[in-house]
Amino acid sequence: MDLTLTDEQRMLAESARHFAEQVCPSSVVREVEASASGFSAELWSKLCELGYPGLVLPERYGGSGGKILDLAIVAEELGRVAFPSPLLTSVALGALPVLWAGSEWQRQTWMPGLVNGDLIATMALIEPGGGNEWSEIRSAAKRFTTNWRLSGNKILVPYAHQAHLIFVAAAVEGSGLSLIALENTLPGIKCERHRAVGGDPLYNVTLDGVTFTPASVLGNGINAREIINRALDAAAVLQAAYAVGLSERALSLSVAHASTREQFGRPIGSFQAVAHRCSDMRIDIDACRFLALQAAWRLDQDGDSGLEVATAKAYINDAVRRVFINAHQVHGAIGYSTEYDLHLFTRRAKAFELSLGSTAIHHERVAKGIGL
């Protein structure tokens, strides 16, 4: 395994970094977060012009035919500025499941829009009391004449109000656990925004007798647990890369602060206690980057990647927390001020830690993967 970036990947990273820095200063991040929707159509349009939604999708559907590793490289650069967008959610929890399990009609119908960004997709998994994305799904759809009706409640659904397609996990009568593609404008769907620690909008989605046809069931009724888990792994890897970018920004802010803030007539970075905290951040970030890229590479090999993904998520959850603890120790009180940028990255890092499986869940997956 060689994780050295190719010339094309280095150019991709440089292009993404330049784009993110130019169009998304912290003032824009604050403005989007403070808006009613937490979403900027203008930023999304600019992102789509670069082809990022179709980066990992096949050329026959209008995509670039790239790899998950390529999108992970872009995700890190977006994380450096806390870029707010549904990109990673729409690709990992929408477009990739359609590619993996959709019928050819579903691919032809949805994929072009997912590639160019005209369609945004998300996945609704967690139920009240369910705990996390891997918890048991209790929602069920019952047959009604030639169609089905679905009622239930899903929580913590990213970008549900902005998504054109919500892939709802539910047991379909006669088919078992399935992913049902619902347009968010269908009668009976209500999206209510949560108060969330991170910047991306999360929604409570209420389903009240929503009617759908067999054509809306992804993959014509195949059992969806394997596809859900595979999509969650892809999302975890991409969000991990984004968290590496968040951490890089925390380090750069800390080094800049330690170089200019003076105590006892000298920069605080000249004191070992501060310098070593910054060096610990550097070490943790480099380890996180390696694990994230290794997991992305493994996903691209189309093999059993669960162990690599779980290892990455379990380690990065803890390491990113350490990075931001050290960043706040270096900054002192100013790091907790809402006028200072560090909190923008801290809250998003905490949201990453709390989503897509806890550290304990992924430790259990690692233990199972090594035969325990």
Secondary structure, DSSP 8 states (H G I E B T S, - for coil): ------HHHHHHHHHHHHHHHHH--HHHHHHHHHSSSS--HHHHHHHHHTTGGGTTS-GGGT-----HHHHHHHHHHHHTTT---SHHHHIIIIIHHHHHH--HHHHHHHHHHHHHTSS-EEEE---TTT-STTS----EEEEETTEEEEEEEEEEEETTTT-SEEEEEEEETTTEEEEEEEETTSTTEEEEE---SSSS-EEEEEEEEEEE-GGGBGGGG---HHHHHHHHHHHHHHHHHHHHHHHHHHHHHHHHHHHH-EETTEEGGGSHHHHHHHHHHHHHHHHHHHHHHHHHHHHHTTS--HHHHHHHHHHHHHHHHHHHHHHHHHHGGGGG-TTSTHHHHHHHHHHHHHSSS-HHHHHHHHHHHTT-
